[in-house]
Amino acid sequence: MSRLSPRTILLFIFIITIFIIVFIVVFIIVFIIAIFIIVFTIIVFTIIVFTIIVFIIIVIFIIVFIIAIFIIIVFIIIVFIIIVFIIIA
C-alpha cells in the first residue's frame, strides 16, 4: 500500500476546492439566469394582464357611456312627452 505524500494530499484538496468553486460559480450563474427568466416572465405576464384589464375597463366604460346616453335620451323623450301632455291638458 503506497503512502500518500503531503503534495498528493494538497493536490487532492486543491482539485476538490477548484471543483467546489466551479460548482458554486455555475450554480450562481444558473440561479441569476433563472431569476432573470422569472422576472422577465412576471413582467411580460403583468404587461399582458394589465393590457387585458385596461381593455376590459375601456370596453366597460364604452358600454356604460352608451347606456348612459341611451338613458339620457329616454329621459329627455319622457320629459318632452310630459311637457307636451301638460301643454295639451
PDB file of N, CA, C and O in Angstrom:
ATOM      1  N   MET A   1       0.857  -1.195   0.000  1.00  0.00           N
ATOM      2  CA  MET A   1       0.000   0.000   0.000  1.00  0.00           C
ATOM      3  C   MET A   1       0.893   1.245   0.000  1.00  0.00           C
ATOM      4  O   MET A   1       1.750   1.412   0.868  1.00  0.00           O
ATOM      5  N   SER A   2       0.676   2.105  -0.981  1.00  0.00           N
ATOM      6  CA  SER A   2       1.526   3.290  -1.088  1.00  0.00           C
ATOM      7  C   SER A   2       1.056   4.374  -0.133  1.00  0.00           C
ATOM      8  O   SER A   2      -0.138   4.592   0.075  1.00  0.00           O
ATOM      9  N   ARG A   3       2.051   5.046   0.440  1.00  0.00           N
ATOM     10  CA  ARG A   3       1.746   6.125   1.388  1.00  0.00           C
ATOM     11  C   ARG A   3       1.500   7.419   0.600  1.00  0.00           C
ATOM     12  O   ARG A   3       2.238   7.737  -0.332  1.00  0.00           O
ATOM     13  N   LEU A   4       0.427   8.177   0.996  1.00  0.00           N
ATOM     14  CA  LEU A   4       0.124   9.439   0.323  1.00  0.00           C
ATOM     15  C   LEU A   4       1.082  10.521   0.814  1.00  0.00           C
ATOM     16  O   LEU A   4       1.199  10.760   2.016  1.00  0.00           O
ATOM     17  N   SER A   5       1.755  11.161  -0.111  1.00  0.00           N
ATOM     18  CA  SER A   5       2.672  12.242   0.262  1.00  0.00           C
ATOM     19  C   SER A   5       1.866  13.523   0.496  1.00  0.00           C
ATOM     20  O   SER A   5       0.768  13.651  -0.045  1.00  0.00           O
ATOM     21  N   PRO A   6       2.376  14.469   1.280  1.00  0.00           N
ATOM     22  CA  PRO A   6       1.682  15.744   1.534  1.00  0.00           C
ATOM     23  C   PRO A   6       1.340  16.469   0.241  1.00  0.00           C
ATOM     24  O   PRO A   6       0.299  17.118   0.139  1.00  0.00           O
ATOM     25  N   ARG A   7       2.238  16.352  -0.763  1.00  0.00           N
ATOM     26  CA  ARG A   7       1.990  17.021  -2.045  1.00  0.00           C
ATOM     27  C   ARG A   7       0.721  16.450  -2.698  1.00  0.00           C
ATOM     28  O   ARG A   7      -0.098  17.206  -3.221  1.00  0.00           O
ATOM     29  N   THR A   8       0.559  15.127  -2.669  1.00  0.00           N
ATOM     30  CA  THR A   8      -0.620  14.478  -3.260  1.00  0.00           C
ATOM     31  C   THR A   8      -1.893  14.931  -2.536  1.00  0.00           C
ATOM     32  O   THR A   8      -2.911  15.207  -3.171  1.00  0.00           O
ATOM     33  N   ILE A   9      -1.824  15.004  -1.198  1.00  0.00           N
ATOM     34  CA  ILE A   9      -2.983  15.437  -0.399  1.00  0.00           C
ATOM     35  C   ILE A   9      -3.329  16.881  -0.745  1.00  0.00           C
ATOM     36  O   ILE A   9      -4.501  17.211  -0.927  1.00  0.00           O
ATOM     37  N   LEU A  10      -2.306  17.756  -0.838  1.00  0.00           N
ATOM     38  CA  LEU A  10      -2.536  19.163  -1.198  1.00  0.00           C
ATOM     39  C   LEU A  10      -3.147  19.268  -2.596  1.00  0.00           C
ATOM     40  O   LEU A  10      -4.059  20.065  -2.817  1.00  0.00           O
ATOM     41  N   LEU A  11      -2.653  18.470  -3.533  1.00  0.00           N
ATOM     42  CA  LEU A  11      -3.174  18.472  -4.892  1.00  0.00           C
ATOM     43  C   LEU A  11      -4.639  18.038  -4.894  1.00  0.00           C
ATOM     44  O   LEU A  11      -5.482  18.624  -5.573  1.00  0.00           O
ATOM     45  N   PHE A  12      -4.914  16.992  -4.112  1.00  0.00           N
ATOM     46  CA  PHE A  12      -6.282  16.481  -3.996  1.00  0.00           C
ATOM     47  C   PHE A  12      -7.218  17.558  -3.434  1.00  0.00           C
ATOM     48  O   PHE A  12      -8.306  17.777  -3.968  1.00  0.00           O
ATOM     49  N   ILE A  13      -6.793  18.228  -2.358  1.00  0.00           N
ATOM     50  CA  ILE A  13      -7.567  19.319  -1.737  1.00  0.00           C
ATOM     51  C   ILE A  13      -7.753  20.458  -2.740  1.00  0.00           C
ATOM     52  O   ILE A  13      -8.835  21.037  -2.835  1.00  0.00           O
ATOM     53  N   PHE A  14      -6.690  20.775  -3.487  1.00  0.00           N
ATOM     54  CA  PHE A  14      -6.722  21.846  -4.488  1.00  0.00           C
ATOM     55  C   PHE A  14      -7.771  21.526  -5.565  1.00  0.00           C
ATOM     56  O   PHE A  14      -8.573  22.381  -5.943  1.00  0.00           O
ATOM     57  N   ILE A  15      -7.745  20.266  -6.053  1.00  0.00           N
ATOM     58  CA  ILE A  15      -8.711  19.846  -7.081  1.00  0.00           C
ATOM     59  C   ILE A  15     -10.138  19.924  -6.545  1.00  0.00           C
ATOM     60  O   ILE A  15     -11.036  20.413  -7.230  1.00  0.00           O
ATOM     61  N   ILE A  16     -10.347  19.442  -5.319  1.00  0.00           N
ATOM     62  CA  ILE A  16     -11.677  19.494  -4.698  1.00  0.00           C
ATOM     63  C   ILE A  16     -12.130  20.949  -4.562  1.00  0.00           C
ATOM     64  O   ILE A  16     -13.280  21.276  -4.854  1.00  0.00           O
ATOM     65  N   THR A  17     -11.215  21.825  -4.115  1.00  0.00           N
ATOM     66  CA  THR A  17     -11.529  23.252  -3.961  1.00  0.00           C
ATOM     67  C   THR A  17     -11.931  23.862  -5.306  1.00  0.00           C
ATOM     68  O   THR A  17     -12.913  24.599  -5.386  1.00  0.00           O
ATOM     69  N   ILE A  18     -11.171  23.553  -6.365  1.00  0.00           N
ATOM     70  CA  ILE A  18     -11.498  24.070  -7.699  1.00  0.00           C
ATOM     71  C   ILE A  18     -12.876  23.592  -8.136  1.00  0.00           C
ATOM     72  O   ILE A  18     -13.682  24.363  -8.656  1.00  0.00           O
ATOM     73  N   PHE A  19     -13.136  22.278  -7.910  1.00  0.00           N
ATOM     74  CA  PHE A  19     -14.456  21.740  -8.270  1.00  0.00           C
ATOM     75  C   PHE A  19     -15.572  22.457  -7.514  1.00  0.00           C
ATOM     76  O   PHE A  19     -16.603  22.796  -8.094  1.00  0.00           O
ATOM     77  N   ILE A  20     -15.362  22.688  -6.212  1.00  0.00           N
ATOM     78  CA  ILE A  20     -16.375  23.374  -5.391  1.00  0.00           C
ATOM     79  C   ILE A  20     -16.587  24.797  -5.904  1.00  0.00           C
ATOM     80  O   ILE A  20     -17.725  25.249  -6.030  1.00  0.00           O
ATOM     81  N   ILE A  21     -15.480  25.514  -6.205  1.00  0.00           N
ATOM     82  CA  ILE A  21     -15.584  26.895  -6.704  1.00  0.00           C
ATOM     83  C   ILE A  21     -16.326  26.926  -8.038  1.00  0.00           C
ATOM     84  O   ILE A  21     -17.220  27.745  -8.248  1.00  0.00           O
ATOM     85  N   VAL A  22     -15.934  26.007  -8.945  1.00  0.00           N
ATOM     86  CA  VAL A  22     -16.610  25.938 -10.254  1.00  0.00           C
ATOM     87  C   VAL A  22     -18.096  25.642 -10.058  1.00  0.00           C
ATOM     88  O   VAL A  22     -18.946  26.266 -10.693  1.00  0.00           O
ATOM     89  N   PHE A  23     -18.407  24.685  -9.174  1.00  0.00           N
ATOM     90  CA  PHE A  23     -19.802  24.338  -8.912  1.00  0.00           C
ATOM     91  C   PHE A  23     -20.579  25.540  -8.386  1.00  0.00           C
ATOM     92  O   PHE A  23     -21.694  25.804  -8.835  1.00  0.00           O
ATOM     93  N   ILE A  24     -19.987  26.278  -7.422  1.00  0.00           N
ATOM     94  CA  ILE A  24     -20.639  27.463  -6.840  1.00  0.00           C
ATOM     95  C   ILE A  24     -20.857  28.524  -7.913  1.00  0.00           C
ATOM     96  O   ILE A  24     -21.932  29.119  -7.991  1.00  0.00           O
ATOM     97  N   VAL A  25     -19.817  28.767  -8.758  1.00  0.00           N
ATOM     98  CA  VAL A  25     -19.938  29.778  -9.810  1.00  0.00           C
ATOM     99  C   VAL A  25     -21.038  29.398 -10.797  1.00  0.00           C
ATOM    100  O   VAL A  25     -21.876  30.226 -11.153  1.00  0.00           O
ATOM    101  N   VAL A  26     -21.029  28.122 -11.242  1.00  0.00           N
ATOM    102  CA  VAL A  26     -22.058  27.646 -12.168  1.00  0.00           C
ATOM    103  C   VAL A  26     -23.435  27.765 -11.526  1.00  0.00           C
ATOM    104  O   VAL A  26     -24.391  28.192 -12.174  1.00  0.00           O
ATOM    105  N   PHE A  27     -23.539  27.387 -10.246  1.00  0.00           N
ATOM    106  CA  PHE A  27     -24.806  27.469  -9.528  1.00  0.00           C
ATOM    107  C   PHE A  27     -25.302  28.916  -9.474  1.00  0.00           C
ATOM    108  O   PHE A  27     -26.480  29.183  -9.711  1.00  0.00           O
ATOM    109  N   ILE A  28     -24.387  29.855  -9.156  1.00  0.00           N
ATOM    110  CA  ILE A  28     -24.748  31.280  -9.077  1.00  0.00           C
ATOM    111  C   ILE A  28     -25.211  31.783 -10.445  1.00  0.00           C
ATOM    112  O   ILE A  28     -26.210  32.495 -10.544  1.00  0.00           O
ATOM    113  N   ILE A  29     -24.469  31.404 -11.513  1.00  0.00           N
ATOM    114  CA  ILE A  29     -24.840  31.843 -12.869  1.00  0.00           C
ATOM    115  C   ILE A  29     -26.229  31.310 -13.234  1.00  0.00           C
ATOM    116  O   ILE A  29     -27.083  32.053 -13.717  1.00  0.00           O
ATOM    117  N   VAL A  30     -26.441  30.009 -12.998  1.00  0.00           N
ATOM    118  CA  VAL A  30     -27.746  29.396 -13.295  1.00  0.00           C
ATOM    119  C   VAL A  30     -28.840  30.073 -12.472  1.00  0.00           C
ATOM    120  O   VAL A  30     -29.926  30.349 -12.983  1.00  0.00           O
ATOM    121  N   PHE A  31     -28.549  30.343 -11.187  1.00  0.00           N
ATOM    122  CA  PHE A  31     -29.510  30.994 -10.296  1.00  0.00           C
ATOM    123  C   PHE A  31     -29.872  32.383 -10.816  1.00  0.00           C
ATOM    124  O   PHE A  31     -31.045  32.754 -10.843  1.00  0.00           O
ATOM    125  N   ILE A  32     -28.847  33.159 -11.236  1.00  0.00           N
ATOM    126  CA  ILE A  32     -29.075  34.511 -11.773  1.00  0.00           C
ATOM    127  C   ILE A  32     -29.909  34.440 -13.057  1.00  0.00           C
ATOM    128  O   ILE A  32     -30.845  35.219 -13.237  1.00  0.00           O
ATOM    129  N   ILE A  33     -29.561  33.491 -13.958  1.00  0.00           N
ATOM    130  CA  ILE A  33     -30.325  33.324 -15.197  1.00  0.00           C
ATOM    131  C   ILE A  33     -31.781  32.959 -14.872  1.00  0.00           C
ATOM    132  O   ILE A  33     -32.713  33.485 -15.481  1.00  0.00           O
ATOM    133  N   ALA A  34     -31.959  32.055 -13.909  1.00  0.00           N
ATOM    134  CA  ALA A  34     -33.311  31.650 -13.508  1.00  0.00           C
ATOM    135  C   ALA A  34     -34.091  32.851 -12.964  1.00  0.00           C
ATOM    136  O   ALA A  34     -35.263  33.036 -13.293  1.00  0.00           O
ATOM    137  N   ILE A  35     -33.436  33.665 -12.130  1.00  0.00           N
ATOM    138  CA  ILE A  35     -34.100  34.858 -11.579  1.00  0.00           C
ATOM    139  C   ILE A  35     -34.491  35.810 -12.712  1.00  0.00           C
ATOM    140  O   ILE A  35     -35.596  36.353 -12.721  1.00  0.00           O
ATOM    141  N   PHE A  36     -33.560  36.010 -13.683  1.00  0.00           N
ATOM    142  CA  PHE A  36     -33.865  36.882 -14.824  1.00  0.00           C
ATOM    143  C   PHE A  36     -35.055  36.354 -15.612  1.00  0.00           C
ATOM    144  O   PHE A  36     -35.939  37.118 -15.998  1.00  0.00           O
ATOM    145  N   ILE A  37     -35.075  35.026 -15.852  1.00  0.00           N
ATOM    146  CA  ILE A  37     -36.189  34.423 -16.605  1.00  0.00           C
ATOM    147  C   ILE A  37     -37.498  34.611 -15.849  1.00  0.00           C
ATOM    148  O   ILE A  37     -38.517  34.959 -16.445  1.00  0.00           O
ATOM    149  N   ILE A  38     -37.473  34.382 -14.527  1.00  0.00           N
ATOM    150  CA  ILE A  38     -38.687  34.528 -13.707  1.00  0.00           C
ATOM    151  C   ILE A  38     -39.169  35.977 -13.737  1.00  0.00           C
ATOM    152  O   ILE A  38     -40.354  36.237 -13.944  1.00  0.00           O
ATOM    153  N   VAL A  39     -38.237  36.928 -13.529  1.00  0.00           N
ATOM    154  CA  VAL A  39     -38.593  38.354 -13.524  1.00  0.00           C
ATOM    155  C   VAL A  39     -39.157  38.763 -14.887  1.00  0.00           C
ATOM    156  O   VAL A  39     -40.166  39.465 -14.964  1.00  0.00           O
ATOM    157  N   PHE A  40     -38.487  38.312 -15.973  1.00  0.00           N
ATOM    158  CA  PHE A  40     -38.953  38.622 -17.329  1.00  0.00           C
ATOM    159  C   PHE A  40     -40.361  38.075 -17.561  1.00  0.00           C
ATOM    160  O   PHE A  40     -41.232  38.760 -18.098  1.00  0.00           O
ATOM    161  N   THR A  41     -40.564  36.813 -17.140  1.00  0.00           N
ATOM    162  CA  THR A  41     -41.883  36.185 -17.279  1.00  0.00           C
ATOM    163  C   THR A  41     -42.935  36.970 -16.500  1.00  0.00           C
ATOM    164  O   THR A  41     -44.030  37.218 -17.006  1.00  0.00           O
ATOM    165  N   ILE A  42     -42.604  37.360 -15.271  1.00  0.00           N
ATOM    166  CA  ILE A  42     -43.551  38.124 -14.443  1.00  0.00           C
ATOM    167  C   ILE A  42     -43.870  39.464 -15.102  1.00  0.00           C
ATOM    168  O   ILE A  42     -45.026  39.887 -15.130  1.00  0.00           O
ATOM    169  N   ILE A  43     -42.824  40.145 -15.642  1.00  0.00           N
ATOM    170  CA  ILE A  43     -43.043  41.442 -16.297  1.00  0.00           C
ATOM    171  C   ILE A  43     -43.942  41.276 -17.517  1.00  0.00           C
ATOM    172  O   ILE A  43     -44.901  42.028 -17.694  1.00  0.00           O
ATOM    173  N   VAL A  44     -43.628  40.278 -18.369  1.00  0.00           N
ATOM    174  CA  VAL A  44     -44.435  40.049 -19.569  1.00  0.00           C
ATOM    175  C   VAL A  44     -45.870  39.702 -19.180  1.00  0.00           C
ATOM    176  O   VAL A  44     -46.822  40.225 -19.758  1.00  0.00           O
ATOM    177  N   PHE A  45     -46.017  38.803 -18.182  1.00  0.00           N
ATOM    178  CA  PHE A  45     -47.349  38.401 -17.720  1.00  0.00           C
ATOM    179  C   PHE A  45     -48.115  39.619 -17.193  1.00  0.00           C
ATOM    180  O   PHE A  45     -49.297  39.799 -17.484  1.00  0.00           O
ATOM    181  N   THR A  46     -47.411  40.454 -16.407  1.00  0.00           N
ATOM    182  CA  THR A  46     -48.040  41.660 -15.849  1.00  0.00           C
ATOM    183  C   THR A  46     -48.496  42.595 -16.965  1.00  0.00           C
ATOM    184  O   THR A  46     -49.599  43.137 -16.911  1.00  0.00           O
ATOM    185  N   ILE A  47     -47.637  42.786 -17.991  1.00  0.00           N
ATOM    186  CA  ILE A  47     -47.998  43.662 -19.112  1.00  0.00           C
ATOM    187  C   ILE A  47     -49.235  43.112 -19.825  1.00  0.00           C
ATOM    188  O   ILE A  47     -50.158  43.859 -20.147  1.00  0.00           O
ATOM    189  N   ILE A  48     -49.244  41.784 -20.073  1.00  0.00           N
ATOM    190  CA  ILE A  48     -50.386  41.171 -20.764  1.00  0.00           C
ATOM    191  C   ILE A  48     -51.661  41.341 -19.931  1.00  0.00           C
ATOM    192  O   ILE A  48     -52.697  41.764 -20.443  1.00  0.00           O
ATOM    193  N   VAL A  49     -51.566  41.003 -18.633  1.00  0.00           N
ATOM    194  CA  VAL A  49     -52.731  41.127 -17.738  1.00  0.00           C
ATOM    195  C   VAL A  49     -53.191  42.579 -17.669  1.00  0.00           C
ATOM    196  O   VAL A  49     -54.387  42.863 -17.739  1.00  0.00           O
ATOM    197  N   PHE A  50     -52.219  43.510 -17.530  1.00  0.00           N
ATOM    198  CA  PHE A  50     -52.540  44.937 -17.456  1.00  0.00           C
ATOM    199  C   PHE A  50     -53.263  45.390 -18.724  1.00  0.00           C
ATOM    200  O   PHE A  50     -54.252  46.121 -18.659  1.00  0.00           O
ATOM    201  N   THR A  51     -52.753  44.942 -19.889  1.00  0.00           N
ATOM    202  CA  THR A  51     -53.386  45.289 -21.170  1.00  0.00           C
ATOM    203  C   THR A  51     -54.809  44.756 -21.222  1.00  0.00           C
ATOM    204  O   THR A  51     -55.728  45.471 -21.624  1.00  0.00           O
ATOM    205  N   ILE A  52     -54.997  43.498 -20.816  1.00  0.00           N
ATOM    206  CA  ILE A  52     -56.336  42.889 -20.821  1.00  0.00           C
ATOM    207  C   ILE A  52     -57.263  43.666 -19.885  1.00  0.00           C
ATOM    208  O   ILE A  52     -58.403  43.960 -20.245  1.00  0.00           O
ATOM    209  N   ILE A  53     -56.771  44.002 -18.671  1.00  0.00           N
ATOM    210  CA  ILE A  53     -57.585  44.737 -17.695  1.00  0.00           C
ATOM    211  C   ILE A  53     -57.965  46.112 -18.248  1.00  0.00           C
ATOM    212  O   ILE A  53     -59.117  46.533 -18.144  1.00  0.00           O
ATOM    213  N   VAL A  54     -56.985  46.810 -18.839  1.00  0.00           N
ATOM    214  CA  VAL A  54     -57.255  48.141 -19.419  1.00  0.00           C
ATOM    215  C   VAL A  54     -58.283  48.018 -20.540  1.00  0.00           C
ATOM    216  O   VAL A  54     -59.204  48.829 -20.633  1.00  0.00           O
ATOM    217  N   PHE A  55     -58.125  46.996 -21.396  1.00  0.00           N
ATOM    218  CA  PHE A  55     -59.067  46.764 -22.496  1.00  0.00           C
ATOM    219  C   PHE A  55     -60.475  46.525 -21.944  1.00  0.00           C
ATOM    220  O   PHE A  55     -61.447  47.098 -22.437  1.00  0.00           O
ATOM    221  N   ILE A  56     -60.576  45.670 -20.913  1.00  0.00           N
ATOM    222  CA  ILE A  56     -61.884  45.384 -20.297  1.00  0.00           C
ATOM    223  C   ILE A  56     -62.478  46.655 -19.702  1.00  0.00           C
ATOM    224  O   ILE A  56     -63.668  46.924 -19.863  1.00  0.00           O
ATOM    225  N   ILE A  57     -61.642  47.440 -19.009  1.00  0.00           N
ATOM    226  CA  ILE A  57     -62.122  48.691 -18.407  1.00  0.00           C
ATOM    227  C   ILE A  57     -62.632  49.644 -19.496  1.00  0.00           C
ATOM    228  O   ILE A  57     -63.682  50.267 -19.337  1.00  0.00           O
ATOM    229  N   ILE A  58     -61.873  49.756 -20.617  1.00  0.00           N
ATOM    230  CA  ILE A  58     -62.298  50.627 -21.715  1.00  0.00           C
ATOM    231  C   ILE A  58     -63.622  50.150 -22.302  1.00  0.00           C
ATOM    232  O   ILE A  58     -64.520  50.952 -22.556  1.00  0.00           O
ATOM    233  N   VAL A  59     -63.740  48.827 -22.518  1.00  0.00           N
ATOM    234  CA  VAL A  59     -64.991  48.262 -23.056  1.00  0.00           C
ATOM    235  C   VAL A  59     -66.155  48.546 -22.103  1.00  0.00           C
ATOM    236  O   VAL A  59     -67.225  48.976 -22.534  1.00  0.00           O
ATOM    237  N   ILE A  60     -65.941  48.303 -20.801  1.00  0.00           N
ATOM    238  CA  ILE A  60     -66.988  48.571 -19.805  1.00  0.00           C
ATOM    239  C   ILE A  60     -67.356  50.050 -19.822  1.00  0.00           C
ATOM    240  O   ILE A  60     -68.535  50.402 -19.778  1.00  0.00           O
ATOM    241  N   PHE A  61     -66.337  50.924 -19.888  1.00  0.00           N
ATOM    242  CA  PHE A  61     -66.574  52.367 -19.917  1.00  0.00           C
ATOM    243  C   PHE A  61     -67.414  52.745 -21.138  1.00  0.00           C
ATOM    244  O   PHE A  61     -68.352  53.535 -21.032  1.00  0.00           O
ATOM    245  N   ILE A  62     -67.069  52.172 -22.307  1.00  0.00           N
ATOM    246  CA  ILE A  62     -67.835  52.467 -23.529  1.00  0.00           C
ATOM    247  C   ILE A  62     -69.276  51.984 -23.383  1.00  0.00           C
ATOM    248  O   ILE A  62     -70.211  52.702 -23.741  1.00  0.00           O
ATOM    249  N   ILE A  63     -69.461  50.768 -22.857  1.00  0.00           N
ATOM    250  CA  ILE A  63     -70.812  50.221 -22.658  1.00  0.00           C
ATOM    251  C   ILE A  63     -71.617  51.110 -21.706  1.00  0.00           C
ATOM    252  O   ILE A  63     -72.768  51.450 -21.980  1.00  0.00           O
ATOM    253  N   VAL A  64     -70.986  51.483 -20.574  1.00  0.00           N
ATOM    254  CA  VAL A  64     -71.650  52.365 -19.600  1.00  0.00           C
ATOM    255  C   VAL A  64     -71.988  53.708 -20.245  1.00  0.00           C
ATOM    256  O   VAL A  64     -73.070  54.254 -20.026  1.00  0.00           O
ATOM    257  N   PHE A  65     -71.051  54.239 -21.045  1.00  0.00           N
ATOM    258  CA  PHE A  65     -71.259  55.513 -21.726  1.00  0.00           C
ATOM    259  C   PHE A  65     -72.463  55.424 -22.670  1.00  0.00           C
ATOM    260  O   PHE A  65     -73.312  56.315 -22.689  1.00  0.00           O
ATOM    261  N   ILE A  66     -72.528  54.321 -23.465  1.00  0.00           N
ATOM    262  CA  ILE A  66     -73.649  54.126 -24.393  1.00  0.00           C
ATOM    263  C   ILE A  66     -74.961  54.000 -23.623  1.00  0.00           C
ATOM    264  O   ILE A  66     -75.973  54.589 -24.000  1.00  0.00           O
ATOM    265  N   ILE A  67     -74.929  53.215 -22.528  1.00  0.00           N
ATOM    266  CA  ILE A  67     -76.138  53.047 -21.703  1.00  0.00           C
ATOM    267  C   ILE A  67     -76.556  54.397 -21.116  1.00  0.00           C
ATOM    268  O   ILE A  67     -77.741  54.726 -21.082  1.00  0.00           O
ATOM    269  N   ALA A  68     -75.572  55.175 -20.655  1.00  0.00           N
ATOM    270  CA  ALA A  68     -75.870  56.488 -20.076  1.00  0.00           C
ATOM    271  C   ALA A  68     -76.501  57.402 -21.127  1.00  0.00           C
ATOM    272  O   ALA A  68     -77.489  58.081 -20.848  1.00  0.00           O
ATOM    273  N   ILE A  69     -75.935  57.421 -22.330  1.00  0.00           N
ATOM    274  CA  ILE A  69     -76.507  58.236 -23.422  1.00  0.00           C
ATOM    275  C   ILE A  69     -77.936  57.774 -23.715  1.00  0.00           C
ATOM    276  O   ILE A  69     -78.842  58.592 -23.874  1.00  0.00           O
ATOM    277  N   PHE A  70     -78.126  56.449 -23.784  1.00  0.00           N
ATOM    278  CA  PHE A  70     -79.462  55.895 -24.052  1.00  0.00           C
ATOM    279  C   PHE A  70     -80.444  56.318 -22.965  1.00  0.00           C
ATOM    280  O   PHE A  70     -81.565  56.729 -23.264  1.00  0.00           O
ATOM    281  N   ILE A  71     -80.017  56.216 -21.676  1.00  0.00           N
ATOM    282  CA  ILE A  71     -80.889  56.616 -20.554  1.00  0.00           C
ATOM    283  C   ILE A  71     -81.208  58.105 -20.637  1.00  0.00           C
ATOM    284  O   ILE A  71     -82.349  58.507 -20.408  1.00  0.00           O
ATOM    285  N   ILE A  72     -80.202  58.930 -20.965  1.00  0.00           N
ATOM    286  CA  ILE A  72     -80.419  60.382 -21.080  1.00  0.00           C
ATOM    287  C   ILE A  72     -81.423  60.674 -22.199  1.00  0.00           C
ATOM    288  O   ILE A  72     -82.325  61.493 -22.025  1.00  0.00           O
ATOM    289  N   ILE A  73     -81.267  60.002 -23.349  1.00  0.00           N
ATOM    290  CA  ILE A  73     -82.194  60.206 -24.479  1.00  0.00           C
ATOM    291  C   ILE A  73     -83.609  59.804 -24.074  1.00  0.00           C
ATOM    292  O   ILE A  73     -84.566  60.536 -24.327  1.00  0.00           O
ATOM    293  N   VAL A  74     -83.738  58.627 -23.439  1.00  0.00           N
ATOM    294  CA  VAL A  74     -85.058  58.164 -22.975  1.00  0.00           C
ATOM    295  C   VAL A  74     -85.647  59.167 -21.982  1.00  0.00           C
ATOM    296  O   VAL A  74     -86.830  59.497 -22.062  1.00  0.00           O
ATOM    297  N   PHE A  75     -84.823  59.653 -21.044  1.00  0.00           N
ATOM    298  CA  PHE A  75     -85.264  60.622 -20.045  1.00  0.00           C
ATOM    299  C   PHE A  75     -85.749  61.902 -20.724  1.00  0.00           C
ATOM    300  O   PHE A  75     -86.795  62.443 -20.363  1.00  0.00           O
ATOM    301  N   ILE A  76     -84.979  62.389 -21.717  1.00  0.00           N
ATOM    302  CA  ILE A  76     -85.364  63.604 -22.449  1.00  0.00           C
ATOM    303  C   ILE A  76     -86.696  63.383 -23.173  1.00  0.00           C
ATOM    304  O   ILE A  76     -87.566  64.255 -23.160  1.00  0.00           O
ATOM    305  N   ILE A  77     -86.852  62.204 -23.808  1.00  0.00           N
ATOM    306  CA  ILE A  77     -88.113  61.891 -24.513  1.00  0.00           C
ATOM    307  C   ILE A  77     -89.273  61.863 -23.530  1.00  0.00           C
ATOM    308  O   ILE A  77     -90.339  62.411 -23.809  1.00  0.00           O
ATOM    309  N   ILE A  78     -89.070  61.218 -22.365  1.00  0.00           N
ATOM    310  CA  ILE A  78     -90.138  61.149 -21.350  1.00  0.00           C
ATOM    311  C   ILE A  78     -90.500  62.554 -20.874  1.00  0.00           C
ATOM    312  O   ILE A  78     -91.679  62.898 -20.793  1.00  0.00           O
ATOM    313  N   VAL A  79     -89.485  63.368 -20.558  1.00  0.00           N
ATOM    314  CA  VAL A  79     -89.737  64.747 -20.116  1.00  0.00           C
ATOM    315  C   VAL A  79     -90.474  65.521 -21.210  1.00  0.00           C
ATOM    316  O   VAL A  79     -91.412  66.262 -20.917  1.00  0.00           O
ATOM    317  N   PHE A  80     -90.056  65.353 -22.475  1.00  0.00           N
ATOM    318  CA  PHE A  80     -90.686  66.022 -23.610  1.00  0.00           C
ATOM    319  C   PHE A  80     -92.161  65.615 -23.717  1.00  0.00           C
ATOM    320  O   PHE A  80     -93.040  66.454 -23.913  1.00  0.00           O
ATOM    321  N   ILE A  81     -92.413  64.284 -23.581  1.00  0.00           N
ATOM    322  CA  ILE A  81     -93.802  63.787 -23.637  1.00  0.00           C
ATOM    323  C   ILE A  81     -94.621  64.383 -22.497  1.00  0.00           C
ATOM    324  O   ILE A  81     -95.762  64.794 -22.706  1.00  0.00           O
ATOM    325  N   ILE A  82     -94.047  64.433 -21.283  1.00  0.00           N
ATOM    326  CA  ILE A  82     -94.760  65.006 -20.128  1.00  0.00           C
ATOM    327  C   ILE A  82     -95.068  66.481 -20.391  1.00  0.00           C
ATOM    328  O   ILE A  82     -96.182  66.935 -20.129  1.00  0.00           O
ATOM    329  N   ILE A  83     -94.095  67.231 -20.905  1.00  0.00           N
ATOM    330  CA  ILE A  83     -94.315  68.656 -21.209  1.00  0.00           C
ATOM    331  C   ILE A  83     -95.413  68.807 -22.255  1.00  0.00           C
ATOM    332  O   ILE A  83     -96.282  69.668 -22.118  1.00  0.00           O
ATOM    333  N   VAL A  84     -95.381  67.967 -23.314  1.00  0.00           N
ATOM    334  CA  VAL A  84     -96.412  68.007 -24.358  1.00  0.00           C
ATOM    335  C   VAL A  84     -97.783  67.727 -23.746  1.00  0.00           C
ATOM    336  O   VAL A  84     -98.754  68.418 -24.053  1.00  0.00           O
ATOM    337  N   PHE A  85     -97.865  66.696 -22.865  1.00  0.00           N
ATOM    338  CA  PHE A  85     -99.153  66.386 -22.216  1.00  0.00           C
ATOM    339  C   PHE A  85     -99.633  67.535 -21.353  1.00  0.00           C
ATOM    340  O   PHE A  85    -100.826  67.839 -21.324  1.00  0.00           O
ATOM    341  N   ILE A  86     -98.688  68.191 -20.631  1.00  0.00           N
ATOM    342  CA  ILE A  86     -99.071  69.338 -19.788  1.00  0.00           C
ATOM    343  C   ILE A  86     -99.592  70.469 -20.679  1.00  0.00           C
ATOM    344  O   ILE A  86    -100.583  71.114 -20.338  1.00  0.00           O
ATOM    345  N   ILE A  87     -98.926  70.717 -21.829  1.00  0.00           N
ATOM    346  CA  ILE A  87     -99.358  71.784 -22.741  1.00  0.00           C
ATOM    347  C   ILE A  87    -100.744  71.456 -23.322  1.00  0.00           C
ATOM    348  O   ILE A  87    -101.614  72.324 -23.400  1.00  0.00           O
ATOM    349  N   ILE A  88    -100.936  70.185 -23.729  1.00  0.00           N
ATOM    350  CA  ILE A  88    -102.227  69.774 -24.314  1.00  0.00           C
ATOM    351  C   ILE A  88    -103.318  69.849 -23.249  1.00  0.00           C
ATOM    352  O   ILE A  88    -104.410  70.353 -23.513  1.00  0.00           O
ATOM    353  N   ALA A  89    -103.025  69.342 -22.033  1.00  0.00           N
ATOM    354  CA  ALA A  89    -104.018  69.351 -20.953  1.00  0.00           C
ATOM    355  C   ALA A  89    -104.118  70.754 -20.415  1.00  0.00           C
ATOM    356  O   ALA A  89    -104.895  71.009 -19.495  1.00  0.00           O
TER     357      ALA A  89
END
